[in-house]
Amino acid sequence: MLFRLTTLLILTVLSIASAQAAQLQQAEFKNGVKLIVEEDHSAPVAMVQVWLKVGGRDELPGKTGLAHVFEHMMFKGSKELGPGEFSRRISAMGGNDNAFTSTDYTAYFETVPSSQVAKVLNMEAERFANLKLRDEDFQKEIKVIMEERRMRTEDDPNSRMFEELSAASLRLHPYRNPVIGWMQDLEKLTIEDVKAFYKKHYVPNNAIVVVVGDVDFTEMKKVVAKSFGRLKSRPVAARFNPVEPEPFGPKRINVEVPAQLPMLAITIPTPVWKPGENDREVAALTLATHIMAGGRSARLSREIVDQQRKAFAAGAGYDASSMGLDLWYAYGMLGPGQSPEAFEGALWALIDDMERKPVDVKRLRAAKRNIIAAQVFAQDSLYLRAKEIGRMEVVGIGAENRDNWLDEIEKVEPSDIQAAVKRWLKRDRSTTGLLKPEVKS
């Protein structure tokens, strides 16, 4: 009875959220800039996000980290805005701003009163077109970024291990490189590299403007037409999106760095969502991963950590909204007396079990409920709504498909999960990494 009431409540909330959500409205300008708007007049606030179809995957060999470096440089001043002035103006409006870079994209975002959206878009277009790239600013910022790399990766043994594991897992795909860049590349980057990157990638054809909140689409079209729409169009090359060769067999690496405790992890290249082509398969992989690792009651935590005591923490992850492929992963953090061999055996036994036996229907329903609930609750955040729109558009899924994802999740049957696990989560497609605490001599 409780299960039925919970399911009914979630489906009711989902229906209400779908009914209340405004349809996406889109416009494309002659120079290639795209505008996507979702009107929401519940409060006088708006989220502005400018997405660029450029990320770590678009860097040349020896120039890793440039996309992230350039994100930092966007705040160093332009023709009309002095260093730091962009953020000061946003703060004076009562808003806040930031940016992020990934393998697939770079995005700049601001939360502001809806009355200020036009000013924000004009400022974004101005710095997009007229950035001042000074060597003195670059020299300061590259030191900040190298220190960021030391703190987040080189001084963090777990991050080091996953970085090395990603590099070993892929032979061709650019996801093998870290977004922040390899240190030896960062040390050699110059202001000329930054300028070349700007000229090549920060072009109107690569820009998507997303606005969610208390705005009018017709007015937004006028504002963008007078700002981003006036930028000069320039040719843009097709993005590098290679087909990763199938693994010849399982691979293993050991990473020996100063660490307190060992960790074992595996990665497996898996497909991403291509609407109309592999909907059921990637939805099944998503649910399989959630059943394994979606919270304390998930199988990794309940069986391998709590019952078998083969690790003190374990998890797994899969992202169907990437570009080209995703590296599915699972890991175990090992405490005193817990061996990597025992955890690895337990992990593959669990994966084999999910292939051989249909997942329990109640567990599958619970996983679906959790994914649906997370999607519903995300509707409360203008930031998350805009991020979903921008991300789906940039990676090629298409923002218009955002409402189809939960439909695909709902359709998954136990046999679909078995088939997806059997096809993709195989030992001979995996790379295993062991973090071994370095023994001091």
HUMONOR-V580671 format. One record per residue. RES is the residue in one small letter. SS is DSSP state (~ for helix, > for strand, _ for the rest). Layout:
# HUMONOR-V580671
RES&SS + RES&SS
This chain:
# HUMONOR-V580671
m&_ + l&~ + f&~ + r&~ + l&~ + t&~ + t&~ + l&~ + l&~ + i&~ + l&~ + t&~ + v&~ + l&~ + s&~ + i&~ + a&~ + s&~ + a&~ + q&~ + a&_ + a&_ + q&_ + l&_ + q&> + q&> + a&> + e&> + f&_ + k&_ + n&_ + g&_ + v&_ + k&> + l&> + i&> + v&> + e&> + e&> + d&_ + h&_ + s&_ + a&_ + p&_ + v&> + a&> + m&> + v&> + q&> + v&> + w&> + l&> + k&_ + v&_ + g&_ + g&~ + r&~ + d&~ + e&_ + l&_ + p&_ + g&_ + k&_ + t&_ + g&_ + l&~ + a&~ + h&~ + v&~ + f&~ + e&~ + h&~ + m&~ + m&_ + f&_ + k&_ + g&_ + s&> + k&_ + e&_ + l&_ + g&_ + p&_ + g&_ + e&~ + f&~ + s&~ + r&~ + r&~ + i&~ + s&~ + a&~ + m&_ + g&_ + g&_ + n&> + d&> + n&> + a&> + f&> + t&> + s&_ + t&_ + d&_ + y&_ + t&> + a&> + y&> + f&> + e&> + t&> + v&> + p&> + s&~ + s&~ + q&~ + v&~ + a&~ + k&~ + v&~ + l&~ + n&~ + m&~ + e&~ + a&~ + e&~ + r&~ + f&~ + a&~ + n&_ + l&> + k&_ + l&_ + r&_ + d&~ + e&~ + d&~ + f&~ + q&~ + k&~ + e&~ + i&~ + k&~ + v&~ + i&~ + m&~ + e&~ + e&~ + r&~ + r&~ + m&~ + r&~ + t&~ + e&~ + d&_ + d&_ + p&~ + n&~ + s&~ + r&~ + m&~ + f&~ + e&~ + e&~ + l&~ + s&~ + a&~ + a&~ + s&~ + l&_ + r&_ + l&_ + h&_ + p&~ + y&~ + r&~ + n&_ + p&_ + v&_ + i&_ + g&_ + w&_ + m&~ + q&~ + d&~ + l&~ + e&_ + k&_ + l&_ + t&_ + i&~ + e&~ + d&~ + v&~ + k&~ + a&~ + f&~ + y&~ + k&~ + k&~ + h&~ + y&_ + v&_ + p&~ + n&~ + n&~ + a&> + i&> + v&> + v&> + v&> + v&> + g&> + d&_ + v&_ + d&_ + f&~ + t&~ + e&~ + m&~ + k&~ + k&~ + v&~ + v&~ + a&~ + k&~ + s&_ + f&~ + g&~ + r&~ + l&_ + k&_ + s&_ + r&_ + p&_ + v&_ + a&_ + a&_ + r&_ + f&_ + n&_ + p&_ + v&_ + e&_ + p&_ + e&_ + p&_ + f&_ + g&_ + p&_ + k&> + r&> + i&> + n&> + v&> + e&> + v&> + p&_ + a&_ + q&_ + l&_ + p&_ + m&> + l&> + a&> + i&> + t&> + i&> + p&> + t&> + p&_ + v&_ + w&_ + k&_ + p&_ + g&_ + e&_ + n&_ + d&~ + r&~ + e&~ + v&~ + a&~ + a&~ + l&~ + t&~ + l&~ + a&~ + t&~ + h&~ + i&~ + m&~ + a&~ + g&_ + g&_ + r&_ + s&_ + a&_ + r&~ + l&~ + s&~ + r&~ + e&~ + i&~ + v&~ + d&~ + q&~ + q&_ + r&_ + k&_ + a&_ + f&_ + a&> + a&> + g&> + a&> + g&> + y&_ + d&_ + a&_ + s&_ + s&_ + m&_ + g&_ + l&_ + d&> + l&> + w&> + y&> + a&> + y&> + g&> + m&> + l&_ + g&_ + p&_ + g&_ + q&_ + s&_ + p&~ + e&~ + a&~ + f&~ + e&~ + g&~ + a&~ + l&~ + w&~ + a&~ + l&~ + i&~ + d&~ + d&~ + m&~ + e&~ + r&~ + k&_ + p&_ + v&_ + d&_ + v&~ + k&~ + r&~ + l&~ + r&~ + a&~ + a&~ + k&~ + r&~ + n&~ + i&~ + i&~ + a&~ + a&~ + q&~ + v&~ + f&~ + a&~ + q&_ + d&_ + s&_ + l&~ + y&~ + l&~ + r&~ + a&~ + k&~ + e&~ + i&~ + g&~ + r&~ + m&~ + e&~ + v&~ + v&_ + g&_ + i&_ + g&_ + a&~ + e&~ + n&~ + r&~ + d&~ + n&~ + w&~ + l&~ + d&~ + e&~ + i&~ + e&~ + k&~ + v&_ + e&_ + p&~ + s&~ + d&~ + i&~ + q&~ + a&~ + a&~ + v&~ + k&~ + r&~ + w&~ + l&_ + k&_ + r&~ + d&~ + r&~ + s&> + t&> + t&> + g&> + l&> + l&> + k&> + p&> + e&_ + v&_ + k&_ + s&_
